Amino acid sequence: EPLIKINVILYFQTQLGMRVGEVLIMKWKKNRKTDINQKHSFSYVYLNPNFTKLVIHFKKRRRDVPLTNKKIPDLLNKIKQDTGTKTYVLEGHDNSTKRKNKKYLFSGRPLDNGYPSRPLKELLEVVGVDTSYTTHTFRHGFVTDLWRKDIPLDKIGNVIGHSSKTMTEKYGHLDSTDMVSVLMKV
């Protein structure tokens, strides 16, 4: 069964806290002409050859994210086998969508940032969840989960690419249980 792109996008967001834009521009390998290691305005995300690390340059910040979850290389190999994509991990087409979606017939072209909205809304309707959630909600959930595991905010910020601790604090949605555990430590 071919992988459903929205599932792949959400998996990367829940496992690595990636922005949807970062997932959509993820490449199989570094492009020597456009993916350079200097600080510049271009955004890029690429995998190292054995799928153990992601190099992310987004919002003028670079971070190297180790892929410690052993399921991720397996997922990436399945995507490569199922889709045959050459440049982007999630290119605008695969064998199941070529005829249906003429907008994405060109190889080597990433999905646009608006792509996941409709499939996510449909998925949320099917499982009976509030449809006002967005893909970014899953990034917030990743941060909240790490916060609840007592990971320091500065480390969480480094993993997800925030430039300030204040920004990461906004992502951590604390519930009353969290408040009790925080106050008990004071």
PyMOL CGO cylinders between C-alpha atoms (Angstrom):
from pymol import cmd
from pymol.cgo import CYLINDER

trace = [
    CYLINDER, 0.00, 0.00, 0.00, 1.48, 3.39, -0.95, 0.3, 1, 1, 1, 1, 1, 1,
    CYLINDER, 1.48, 3.39, -0.95, 2.29, 5.73, 1.89, 0.3, 1, 1, 1, 1, 1, 1,
    CYLINDER, 2.29, 5.73, 1.89, -0.17, 8.55, 2.37, 0.3, 1, 1, 1, 1, 1, 1,
    CYLINDER, -0.17, 8.55, 2.37, 1.78, 11.81, 2.33, 0.3, 1, 1, 1, 1, 1, 1,
    CYLINDER, 1.78, 11.81, 2.33, -0.15, 13.45, 5.17, 0.3, 1, 1, 1, 1, 1, 1,
    CYLINDER, -0.15, 13.45, 5.17, 0.74, 10.51, 7.42, 0.3, 1, 1, 1, 1, 1, 1,
    CYLINDER, 0.74, 10.51, 7.42, 4.42, 10.92, 6.56, 0.3, 1, 1, 1, 1, 1, 1,
    CYLINDER, 4.42, 10.92, 6.56, 4.31, 14.66, 7.19, 0.3, 1, 1, 1, 1, 1, 1,
    CYLINDER, 4.31, 14.66, 7.19, 2.62, 14.22, 10.57, 0.3, 1, 1, 1, 1, 1, 1,
    CYLINDER, 2.62, 14.22, 10.57, 5.01, 11.42, 11.54, 0.3, 1, 1, 1, 1, 1, 1,
    CYLINDER, 5.01, 11.42, 11.54, 8.06, 13.64, 10.99, 0.3, 1, 1, 1, 1, 1, 1,
    CYLINDER, 8.06, 13.64, 10.99, 6.40, 16.45, 12.92, 0.3, 1, 1, 1, 1, 1, 1,
    CYLINDER, 6.40, 16.45, 12.92, 5.51, 14.24, 15.90, 0.3, 1, 1, 1, 1, 1, 1,
    CYLINDER, 5.51, 14.24, 15.90, 8.86, 12.45, 15.99, 0.3, 1, 1, 1, 1, 1, 1,
    CYLINDER, 8.86, 12.45, 15.99, 11.23, 15.36, 15.25, 0.3, 1, 1, 1, 1, 1, 1,
    CYLINDER, 11.23, 15.36, 15.25, 9.20, 18.53, 15.85, 0.3, 1, 1, 1, 1, 1, 1,
    CYLINDER, 9.20, 18.53, 15.85, 9.80, 19.71, 12.30, 0.3, 1, 1, 1, 1, 1, 1,
    CYLINDER, 9.80, 19.71, 12.30, 7.89, 22.57, 10.71, 0.3, 1, 1, 1, 1, 1, 1,
    CYLINDER, 7.89, 22.57, 10.71, 5.66, 21.44, 7.85, 0.3, 1, 1, 1, 1, 1, 1,
    CYLINDER, 5.66, 21.44, 7.85, 7.76, 23.58, 5.49, 0.3, 1, 1, 1, 1, 1, 1,
    CYLINDER, 7.76, 23.58, 5.49, 10.88, 21.72, 6.60, 0.3, 1, 1, 1, 1, 1, 1,
    CYLINDER, 10.88, 21.72, 6.60, 9.30, 18.33, 5.93, 0.3, 1, 1, 1, 1, 1, 1,
    CYLINDER, 9.30, 18.33, 5.93, 8.11, 19.41, 2.48, 0.3, 1, 1, 1, 1, 1, 1,
    CYLINDER, 8.11, 19.41, 2.48, 11.55, 20.59, 1.30, 0.3, 1, 1, 1, 1, 1, 1,
    CYLINDER, 11.55, 20.59, 1.30, 13.44, 17.58, 2.69, 0.3, 1, 1, 1, 1, 1, 1,
    CYLINDER, 13.44, 17.58, 2.69, 15.85, 16.23, 0.05, 0.3, 1, 1, 1, 1, 1, 1,
    CYLINDER, 15.85, 16.23, 0.05, 17.47, 12.84, -0.27, 0.3, 1, 1, 1, 1, 1, 1,
    CYLINDER, 17.47, 12.84, -0.27, 20.92, 14.39, -0.44, 0.3, 1, 1, 1, 1, 1, 1,
    CYLINDER, 20.92, 14.39, -0.44, 22.77, 17.67, -0.37, 0.3, 1, 1, 1, 1, 1, 1,
    CYLINDER, 22.77, 17.67, -0.37, 22.69, 19.74, -3.53, 0.3, 1, 1, 1, 1, 1, 1,
    CYLINDER, 22.69, 19.74, -3.53, 26.18, 21.18, -3.90, 0.3, 1, 1, 1, 1, 1, 1,
    CYLINDER, 26.18, 21.18, -3.90, 24.93, 24.23, -5.82, 0.3, 1, 1, 1, 1, 1, 1,
    CYLINDER, 24.93, 24.23, -5.82, 22.05, 25.38, -3.62, 0.3, 1, 1, 1, 1, 1, 1,
    CYLINDER, 22.05, 25.38, -3.62, 22.59, 23.75, -0.21, 0.3, 1, 1, 1, 1, 1, 1,
    CYLINDER, 22.59, 23.75, -0.21, 25.61, 25.50, 1.19, 0.3, 1, 1, 1, 1, 1, 1,
    CYLINDER, 25.61, 25.50, 1.19, 26.87, 25.57, 4.76, 0.3, 1, 1, 1, 1, 1, 1,
    CYLINDER, 26.87, 25.57, 4.76, 27.09, 29.32, 5.12, 0.3, 1, 1, 1, 1, 1, 1,
    CYLINDER, 27.09, 29.32, 5.12, 24.49, 31.59, 6.66, 0.3, 1, 1, 1, 1, 1, 1,
    CYLINDER, 24.49, 31.59, 6.66, 22.24, 32.68, 3.83, 0.3, 1, 1, 1, 1, 1, 1,
    CYLINDER, 22.24, 32.68, 3.83, 18.55, 33.20, 3.22, 0.3, 1, 1, 1, 1, 1, 1,
    CYLINDER, 18.55, 33.20, 3.22, 17.91, 29.93, 1.37, 0.3, 1, 1, 1, 1, 1, 1,
    CYLINDER, 17.91, 29.93, 1.37, 16.10, 27.18, 3.22, 0.3, 1, 1, 1, 1, 1, 1,
    CYLINDER, 16.10, 27.18, 3.22, 17.11, 23.57, 2.74, 0.3, 1, 1, 1, 1, 1, 1,
    CYLINDER, 17.11, 23.57, 2.74, 16.75, 20.24, 4.46, 0.3, 1, 1, 1, 1, 1, 1,
    CYLINDER, 16.75, 20.24, 4.46, 18.70, 17.18, 3.41, 0.3, 1, 1, 1, 1, 1, 1,
    CYLINDER, 18.70, 17.18, 3.41, 19.48, 13.71, 4.67, 0.3, 1, 1, 1, 1, 1, 1,
    CYLINDER, 19.48, 13.71, 4.67, 22.94, 12.28, 5.03, 0.3, 1, 1, 1, 1, 1, 1,
    CYLINDER, 22.94, 12.28, 5.03, 23.60, 9.15, 2.90, 0.3, 1, 1, 1, 1, 1, 1,
    CYLINDER, 23.60, 9.15, 2.90, 22.75, 6.54, 5.56, 0.3, 1, 1, 1, 1, 1, 1,
    CYLINDER, 22.75, 6.54, 5.56, 19.67, 8.41, 6.89, 0.3, 1, 1, 1, 1, 1, 1,
    CYLINDER, 19.67, 8.41, 6.89, 21.10, 8.98, 10.37, 0.3, 1, 1, 1, 1, 1, 1,
    CYLINDER, 21.10, 8.98, 10.37, 21.06, 12.78, 10.31, 0.3, 1, 1, 1, 1, 1, 1,
    CYLINDER, 21.06, 12.78, 10.31, 19.04, 15.67, 8.89, 0.3, 1, 1, 1, 1, 1, 1,
    CYLINDER, 19.04, 15.67, 8.89, 20.72, 18.98, 8.11, 0.3, 1, 1, 1, 1, 1, 1,
    CYLINDER, 20.72, 18.98, 8.11, 18.14, 21.73, 8.38, 0.3, 1, 1, 1, 1, 1, 1,
    CYLINDER, 18.14, 21.73, 8.38, 18.69, 25.34, 7.36, 0.3, 1, 1, 1, 1, 1, 1,
    CYLINDER, 18.69, 25.34, 7.36, 15.47, 27.21, 7.92, 0.3, 1, 1, 1, 1, 1, 1,
    CYLINDER, 15.47, 27.21, 7.92, 14.76, 30.81, 8.95, 0.3, 1, 1, 1, 1, 1, 1,
    CYLINDER, 14.76, 30.81, 8.95, 18.48, 31.60, 8.58, 0.3, 1, 1, 1, 1, 1, 1,
    CYLINDER, 18.48, 31.60, 8.58, 19.43, 29.02, 11.23, 0.3, 1, 1, 1, 1, 1, 1,
    CYLINDER, 19.43, 29.02, 11.23, 21.18, 25.72, 10.69, 0.3, 1, 1, 1, 1, 1, 1,
    CYLINDER, 21.18, 25.72, 10.69, 20.77, 22.66, 12.85, 0.3, 1, 1, 1, 1, 1, 1,
    CYLINDER, 20.77, 22.66, 12.85, 21.88, 19.05, 12.54, 0.3, 1, 1, 1, 1, 1, 1,
    CYLINDER, 21.88, 19.05, 12.54, 19.23, 16.65, 13.82, 0.3, 1, 1, 1, 1, 1, 1,
    CYLINDER, 19.23, 16.65, 13.82, 20.32, 13.08, 14.59, 0.3, 1, 1, 1, 1, 1, 1,
    CYLINDER, 20.32, 13.08, 14.59, 17.74, 10.51, 13.51, 0.3, 1, 1, 1, 1, 1, 1,
    CYLINDER, 17.74, 10.51, 13.51, 17.87, 8.25, 16.55, 0.3, 1, 1, 1, 1, 1, 1,
    CYLINDER, 17.87, 8.25, 16.55, 14.43, 6.71, 15.99, 0.3, 1, 1, 1, 1, 1, 1,
    CYLINDER, 14.43, 6.71, 15.99, 15.24, 3.44, 14.18, 0.3, 1, 1, 1, 1, 1, 1,
    CYLINDER, 15.24, 3.44, 14.18, 11.90, 3.50, 12.33, 0.3, 1, 1, 1, 1, 1, 1,
    CYLINDER, 11.90, 3.50, 12.33, 12.79, 6.65, 10.38, 0.3, 1, 1, 1, 1, 1, 1,
    CYLINDER, 12.79, 6.65, 10.38, 15.43, 5.07, 8.06, 0.3, 1, 1, 1, 1, 1, 1,
    CYLINDER, 15.43, 5.07, 8.06, 12.97, 2.23, 7.35, 0.3, 1, 1, 1, 1, 1, 1,
    CYLINDER, 12.97, 2.23, 7.35, 10.25, 4.75, 6.52, 0.3, 1, 1, 1, 1, 1, 1,
    CYLINDER, 10.25, 4.75, 6.52, 12.59, 6.71, 4.27, 0.3, 1, 1, 1, 1, 1, 1,
    CYLINDER, 12.59, 6.71, 4.27, 13.64, 3.56, 2.41, 0.3, 1, 1, 1, 1, 1, 1,
    CYLINDER, 13.64, 3.56, 2.41, 9.96, 2.66, 1.91, 0.3, 1, 1, 1, 1, 1, 1,
    CYLINDER, 9.96, 2.66, 1.91, 9.20, 6.14, 0.57, 0.3, 1, 1, 1, 1, 1, 1,
    CYLINDER, 9.20, 6.14, 0.57, 12.13, 5.92, -1.85, 0.3, 1, 1, 1, 1, 1, 1,
    CYLINDER, 12.13, 5.92, -1.85, 11.04, 2.46, -3.02, 0.3, 1, 1, 1, 1, 1, 1,
    CYLINDER, 11.04, 2.46, -3.02, 7.33, 3.35, -3.35, 0.3, 1, 1, 1, 1, 1, 1,
    CYLINDER, 7.33, 3.35, -3.35, 7.70, 6.73, -5.04, 0.3, 1, 1, 1, 1, 1, 1,
    CYLINDER, 7.70, 6.73, -5.04, 11.00, 6.59, -6.91, 0.3, 1, 1, 1, 1, 1, 1,
    CYLINDER, 11.00, 6.59, -6.91, 11.55, 10.27, -6.16, 0.3, 1, 1, 1, 1, 1, 1,
    CYLINDER, 11.55, 10.27, -6.16, 14.99, 11.59, -6.99, 0.3, 1, 1, 1, 1, 1, 1,
    CYLINDER, 14.99, 11.59, -6.99, 15.26, 15.03, -5.37, 0.3, 1, 1, 1, 1, 1, 1,
    CYLINDER, 15.26, 15.03, -5.37, 12.66, 15.63, -2.66, 0.3, 1, 1, 1, 1, 1, 1,
    CYLINDER, 12.66, 15.63, -2.66, 11.50, 12.97, -0.23, 0.3, 1, 1, 1, 1, 1, 1,
    CYLINDER, 11.50, 12.97, -0.23, 7.89, 14.08, -0.79, 0.3, 1, 1, 1, 1, 1, 1,
    CYLINDER, 7.89, 14.08, -0.79, 7.77, 15.24, -4.37, 0.3, 1, 1, 1, 1, 1, 1,
    CYLINDER, 7.77, 15.24, -4.37, 4.56, 16.43, -5.91, 0.3, 1, 1, 1, 1, 1, 1,
    CYLINDER, 4.56, 16.43, -5.91, 3.60, 13.08, -7.36, 0.3, 1, 1, 1, 1, 1, 1,
    CYLINDER, 3.60, 13.08, -7.36, 3.88, 9.36, -7.04, 0.3, 1, 1, 1, 1, 1, 1,
    CYLINDER, 3.88, 9.36, -7.04, 2.42, 6.38, -8.87, 0.3, 1, 1, 1, 1, 1, 1,
    CYLINDER, 2.42, 6.38, -8.87, -0.96, 6.79, -7.13, 0.3, 1, 1, 1, 1, 1, 1,
    CYLINDER, -0.96, 6.79, -7.13, -1.40, 10.50, -7.86, 0.3, 1, 1, 1, 1, 1, 1,
    CYLINDER, -1.40, 10.50, -7.86, 0.11, 11.10, -11.32, 0.3, 1, 1, 1, 1, 1, 1,
    CYLINDER, 0.11, 11.10, -11.32, -3.15, 10.83, -13.21, 0.3, 1, 1, 1, 1, 1, 1,
    CYLINDER, -3.15, 10.83, -13.21, -5.29, 12.54, -10.57, 0.3, 1, 1, 1, 1, 1, 1,
    CYLINDER, -5.29, 12.54, -10.57, -3.19, 15.61, -9.88, 0.3, 1, 1, 1, 1, 1, 1,
    CYLINDER, -3.19, 15.61, -9.88, -1.80, 17.26, -12.98, 0.3, 1, 1, 1, 1, 1, 1,
    CYLINDER, -1.80, 17.26, -12.98, -0.51, 20.23, -10.96, 0.3, 1, 1, 1, 1, 1, 1,
    CYLINDER, -0.51, 20.23, -10.96, 2.24, 18.01, -9.54, 0.3, 1, 1, 1, 1, 1, 1,
    CYLINDER, 2.24, 18.01, -9.54, 3.34, 16.11, -12.64, 0.3, 1, 1, 1, 1, 1, 1,
    CYLINDER, 3.34, 16.11, -12.64, 6.82, 17.65, -12.71, 0.3, 1, 1, 1, 1, 1, 1,
    CYLINDER, 6.82, 17.65, -12.71, 9.53, 15.61, -11.04, 0.3, 1, 1, 1, 1, 1, 1,
    CYLINDER, 9.53, 15.61, -11.04, 11.91, 17.30, -8.67, 0.3, 1, 1, 1, 1, 1, 1,
    CYLINDER, 11.91, 17.30, -8.67, 9.28, 19.72, -7.38, 0.3, 1, 1, 1, 1, 1, 1,
    CYLINDER, 9.28, 19.72, -7.38, 8.29, 19.82, -3.70, 0.3, 1, 1, 1, 1, 1, 1,
    CYLINDER, 8.29, 19.82, -3.70, 4.73, 20.00, -2.47, 0.3, 1, 1, 1, 1, 1, 1,
    CYLINDER, 4.73, 20.00, -2.47, 3.67, 23.53, -1.55, 0.3, 1, 1, 1, 1, 1, 1,
    CYLINDER, 3.67, 23.53, -1.55, 3.02, 24.49, 2.08, 0.3, 1, 1, 1, 1, 1, 1,
    CYLINDER, 3.02, 24.49, 2.08, -0.75, 24.52, 1.53, 0.3, 1, 1, 1, 1, 1, 1,
    CYLINDER, -0.75, 24.52, 1.53, -0.80, 20.88, 0.41, 0.3, 1, 1, 1, 1, 1, 1,
    CYLINDER, -0.80, 20.88, 0.41, -1.31, 19.22, 3.85, 0.3, 1, 1, 1, 1, 1, 1,
    CYLINDER, -1.31, 19.22, 3.85, -4.29, 21.37, 4.89, 0.3, 1, 1, 1, 1, 1, 1,
    CYLINDER, -4.29, 21.37, 4.89, -7.07, 19.50, 3.11, 0.3, 1, 1, 1, 1, 1, 1,
    CYLINDER, -7.07, 19.50, 3.11, -5.83, 15.95, 3.80, 0.3, 1, 1, 1, 1, 1, 1,
    CYLINDER, -5.83, 15.95, 3.80, -5.34, 16.82, 7.49, 0.3, 1, 1, 1, 1, 1, 1,
    CYLINDER, -5.34, 16.82, 7.49, -8.84, 18.28, 7.78, 0.3, 1, 1, 1, 1, 1, 1,
    CYLINDER, -8.84, 18.28, 7.78, -10.27, 15.13, 6.13, 0.3, 1, 1, 1, 1, 1, 1,
    CYLINDER, -10.27, 15.13, 6.13, -8.24, 12.90, 8.46, 0.3, 1, 1, 1, 1, 1, 1,
    CYLINDER, -8.24, 12.90, 8.46, -9.43, 14.82, 11.53, 0.3, 1, 1, 1, 1, 1, 1,
    CYLINDER, -9.43, 14.82, 11.53, -13.06, 14.53, 10.37, 0.3, 1, 1, 1, 1, 1, 1,
    CYLINDER, -13.06, 14.53, 10.37, -12.68, 10.76, 9.90, 0.3, 1, 1, 1, 1, 1, 1,
    CYLINDER, -12.68, 10.76, 9.90, -11.30, 10.24, 13.42, 0.3, 1, 1, 1, 1, 1, 1,
    CYLINDER, -11.30, 10.24, 13.42, -13.76, 12.71, 14.98, 0.3, 1, 1, 1, 1, 1, 1,
    CYLINDER, -13.76, 12.71, 14.98, -11.28, 15.34, 16.13, 0.3, 1, 1, 1, 1, 1, 1,
    CYLINDER, -11.28, 15.34, 16.13, -11.77, 19.12, 16.06, 0.3, 1, 1, 1, 1, 1, 1,
    CYLINDER, -11.77, 19.12, 16.06, -10.96, 20.22, 12.50, 0.3, 1, 1, 1, 1, 1, 1,
    CYLINDER, -10.96, 20.22, 12.50, -9.50, 23.55, 13.61, 0.3, 1, 1, 1, 1, 1, 1,
    CYLINDER, -9.50, 23.55, 13.61, -6.18, 21.84, 14.33, 0.3, 1, 1, 1, 1, 1, 1,
    CYLINDER, -6.18, 21.84, 14.33, -3.39, 22.45, 11.82, 0.3, 1, 1, 1, 1, 1, 1,
    CYLINDER, -3.39, 22.45, 11.82, -0.16, 20.66, 11.00, 0.3, 1, 1, 1, 1, 1, 1,
    CYLINDER, -0.16, 20.66, 11.00, 1.63, 23.14, 13.25, 0.3, 1, 1, 1, 1, 1, 1,
    CYLINDER, 1.63, 23.14, 13.25, -0.36, 21.74, 16.20, 0.3, 1, 1, 1, 1, 1, 1,
    CYLINDER, -0.36, 21.74, 16.20, 1.73, 18.58, 15.93, 0.3, 1, 1, 1, 1, 1, 1,
    CYLINDER, 1.73, 18.58, 15.93, 4.92, 20.59, 16.33, 0.3, 1, 1, 1, 1, 1, 1,
    CYLINDER, 4.92, 20.59, 16.33, 3.46, 22.16, 19.47, 0.3, 1, 1, 1, 1, 1, 1,
    CYLINDER, 3.46, 22.16, 19.47, 2.56, 18.67, 20.71, 0.3, 1, 1, 1, 1, 1, 1,
    CYLINDER, 2.56, 18.67, 20.71, 6.14, 17.51, 20.21, 0.3, 1, 1, 1, 1, 1, 1,
    CYLINDER, 6.14, 17.51, 20.21, 7.43, 20.40, 22.33, 0.3, 1, 1, 1, 1, 1, 1,
    CYLINDER, 7.43, 20.40, 22.33, 4.81, 19.81, 25.03, 0.3, 1, 1, 1, 1, 1, 1,
    CYLINDER, 4.81, 19.81, 25.03, 5.74, 16.13, 25.19, 0.3, 1, 1, 1, 1, 1, 1,
    CYLINDER, 5.74, 16.13, 25.19, 9.44, 16.93, 25.64, 0.3, 1, 1, 1, 1, 1, 1,
    CYLINDER, 9.44, 16.93, 25.64, 8.60, 19.58, 28.25, 0.3, 1, 1, 1, 1, 1, 1,
    CYLINDER, 8.60, 19.58, 28.25, 6.57, 17.00, 30.21, 0.3, 1, 1, 1, 1, 1, 1,
    CYLINDER, 6.57, 17.00, 30.21, 9.60, 14.69, 30.11, 0.3, 1, 1, 1, 1, 1, 1,
    CYLINDER, 9.60, 14.69, 30.11, 11.59, 17.41, 31.92, 0.3, 1, 1, 1, 1, 1, 1,
    CYLINDER, 11.59, 17.41, 31.92, 13.82, 18.25, 28.94, 0.3, 1, 1, 1, 1, 1, 1,
    CYLINDER, 13.82, 18.25, 28.94, 15.22, 21.78, 29.45, 0.3, 1, 1, 1, 1, 1, 1,
    CYLINDER, 15.22, 21.78, 29.45, 13.64, 24.42, 27.22, 0.3, 1, 1, 1, 1, 1, 1,
    CYLINDER, 13.64, 24.42, 27.22, 16.96, 25.52, 25.73, 0.3, 1, 1, 1, 1, 1, 1,
    CYLINDER, 16.96, 25.52, 25.73, 17.63, 21.95, 24.55, 0.3, 1, 1, 1, 1, 1, 1,
    CYLINDER, 17.63, 21.95, 24.55, 14.13, 21.64, 23.12, 0.3, 1, 1, 1, 1, 1, 1,
    CYLINDER, 14.13, 21.64, 23.12, 14.64, 24.96, 21.33, 0.3, 1, 1, 1, 1, 1, 1,
    CYLINDER, 14.64, 24.96, 21.33, 17.89, 23.68, 19.80, 0.3, 1, 1, 1, 1, 1, 1,
    CYLINDER, 17.89, 23.68, 19.80, 16.17, 20.54, 18.49, 0.3, 1, 1, 1, 1, 1, 1,
    CYLINDER, 16.17, 20.54, 18.49, 13.28, 22.40, 16.88, 0.3, 1, 1, 1, 1, 1, 1,
    CYLINDER, 13.28, 22.40, 16.88, 15.27, 25.41, 15.67, 0.3, 1, 1, 1, 1, 1, 1,
    CYLINDER, 15.27, 25.41, 15.67, 14.07, 28.24, 17.87, 0.3, 1, 1, 1, 1, 1, 1,
    CYLINDER, 14.07, 28.24, 17.87, 16.32, 31.23, 18.34, 0.3, 1, 1, 1, 1, 1, 1,
    CYLINDER, 16.32, 31.23, 18.34, 15.04, 32.08, 21.82, 0.3, 1, 1, 1, 1, 1, 1,
    CYLINDER, 15.04, 32.08, 21.82, 13.86, 30.30, 24.95, 0.3, 1, 1, 1, 1, 1, 1,
    CYLINDER, 13.86, 30.30, 24.95, 10.83, 32.60, 25.02, 0.3, 1, 1, 1, 1, 1, 1,
    CYLINDER, 10.83, 32.60, 25.02, 9.59, 31.23, 21.71, 0.3, 1, 1, 1, 1, 1, 1,
    CYLINDER, 9.59, 31.23, 21.71, 9.93, 27.65, 22.95, 0.3, 1, 1, 1, 1, 1, 1,
    CYLINDER, 9.93, 27.65, 22.95, 8.02, 28.54, 26.15, 0.3, 1, 1, 1, 1, 1, 1,
    CYLINDER, 8.02, 28.54, 26.15, 5.06, 29.64, 24.02, 0.3, 1, 1, 1, 1, 1, 1,
    CYLINDER, 5.06, 29.64, 24.02, 4.95, 26.17, 22.44, 0.3, 1, 1, 1, 1, 1, 1,
    CYLINDER, 4.95, 26.17, 22.44, 4.77, 24.23, 25.73, 0.3, 1, 1, 1, 1, 1, 1,
    CYLINDER, 4.77, 24.23, 25.73, 1.06, 23.87, 26.49, 0.3, 1, 1, 1, 1, 1, 1,
    CYLINDER, 1.06, 23.87, 26.49, 0.83, 23.10, 30.17, 0.3, 1, 1, 1, 1, 1, 1,
    CYLINDER, 0.83, 23.10, 30.17, -2.29, 21.57, 31.68, 0.3, 1, 1, 1, 1, 1, 1,
    CYLINDER, -2.29, 21.57, 31.68, -3.30, 21.61, 35.34, 0.3, 1, 1, 1, 1, 1, 1,
    CYLINDER, -3.30, 21.61, 35.34, -1.30, 18.43, 36.01, 0.3, 1, 1, 1, 1, 1, 1,
    CYLINDER, -1.30, 18.43, 36.01, 1.79, 20.15, 34.64, 0.3, 1, 1, 1, 1, 1, 1,
    CYLINDER, 1.79, 20.15, 34.64, 1.13, 23.19, 36.82, 0.3, 1, 1, 1, 1, 1, 1,
    CYLINDER, 1.13, 23.19, 36.82, 0.94, 21.03, 39.95, 0.3, 1, 1, 1, 1, 1, 1,
    CYLINDER, 0.94, 21.03, 39.95, 4.22, 19.27, 39.16, 0.3, 1, 1, 1, 1, 1, 1,
    CYLINDER, 4.22, 19.27, 39.16, 5.93, 22.59, 38.39, 0.3, 1, 1, 1, 1, 1, 1,
    CYLINDER, 5.93, 22.59, 38.39, 4.66, 24.21, 41.59, 0.3, 1, 1, 1, 1, 1, 1,
    CYLINDER, 4.66, 24.21, 41.59, 5.65, 21.18, 43.68, 0.3, 1, 1, 1, 1, 1, 1,
    CYLINDER, 5.65, 21.18, 43.68, 9.27, 21.75, 42.61, 0.3, 1, 1, 1, 1, 1, 1,
    CYLINDER, 9.27, 21.75, 42.61, 9.25, 25.35, 43.88, 0.3, 1, 1, 1, 1, 1, 1,
]
cmd.load_cgo(trace, "trace")
